[in-house]
Amino acid sequence: MDEAAQAQELVRYILQEIIHRPGTELTPDSPLVSSGLIDSFALVDILVKVEDVTNLRIPAGKIQAKDMDTVNLMLATAKRVGKPRKSK
């Protein structure tokens, strides 16, 4: 999956599974945490989804809320600190 497809998958997930507000518009650059759309508790679920979408293991200790403020920041952070998942 390319980065644009990853971004769209994350946007879809956040809208459908996290925000639950019909009519909310979201782009890969929409602020999530700083705007109050999502809280820090939701970041845990989103981080798991980022790992699934990117197929990377992301150490939670290496990221901060600011790294998760937009979908594009999430993907950039995953690229920067993520490690390839081991095959089962």
Order of alpha helices (4+ residues) and beta strands (2+ residues): alpha-alpha-beta-alpha-beta
